[in-house]
């Protein structure tokens, strides 16, 4: 739903002027109905961002952002507050002109004033972009007319979208009486009326019930399966990990990571938590092999970081036994780094008479990677 077209209209139920929503759509236009993609079509780039920059006076909000998205792909766009994520999405939607760099849609330079290009886009903002005085179907009718639909084709499309967003039974109720989840689904639906080929979603599931969240995620999957390219911005890491094929993480106006989730998460090793009966003298004995902390149950634990290599391995007696086997002279060549450190720590704890009561792992996931890249400092 590209912003920029405004008009006056009247609530069909009450006859009084309706309040203007925060955003409305651009000049009418329709894209052809998309079908399931062939393998070759899945390689076609739908949108590309090249060295995008945006400054406000002396403040550089976006320093250098580049990424692309293919047809039928769901790209997760992640970043803490103030990272430049929203500014990037507004430039991609044509709502802001970049200071430098460019956006390409279907291989062509994107001009935010070009209505033919803007109608390729559907935008679902975090704020409600609906007329809450109108019923659900009246909202869809209104936005559909702005996109050039009329007559039977408009009615058919309204029925299709109502079914897609699960609001058939509530279609004629004023949307101001809808629950938060229903409003989110309607907010989603109005952006689908013109069948966009690129869909930009900004926190589409904020504050919704689990059923509505599940339904919206299924809608995103279905749209991607028909070829729609989806840019999905969210702070819910489990959502992004469940529906996105690739992720771009932005902070301080630059892209810190941009790859498939499998590659990003697969490169983040799990930490090992060794619950022990005491920790006296452990830090001094282990040095950079591990650090002290607490396990999931709050008990003292020795933590072996999964992604921090040891620069210097202390010598150990040959053929020394420990919990996982024998440490010999060639252990450095035969065992991966994390396994070597675990065996070394177990051996050292054993020589100190410290009992290991339990070993746990902190599984690799997108949230952990996000915090590693952007830090744990609170953002306002």
Secondary structure by P-SEA (a helix, b strand, c coil): ccccbbbbbcccccccccccccccccccccccccccccccccccccccccbbbbbccccccccbbbbcccccbbbbbbbccccaaaaaaaaaacccccccccccccccccccccaaaaaabbbbcccccccccccaaaaaaaaaaaaccccaaaaaaaaaaaaaaccccccccccccccaaaaaaaaaaaaacccccbbbbccccccccaaaaaaaaaaaaaaaaabbbbbccccaaaaaaacccbbbbbccccccccccaaaaaaabbbbbbbbccccccccccccccbbbbbcccccbbbbbbcccccccccccccccccccccccccccccccaaaaaaaaaaaaaaaacccccccccccccaaaaaaaaccccccc
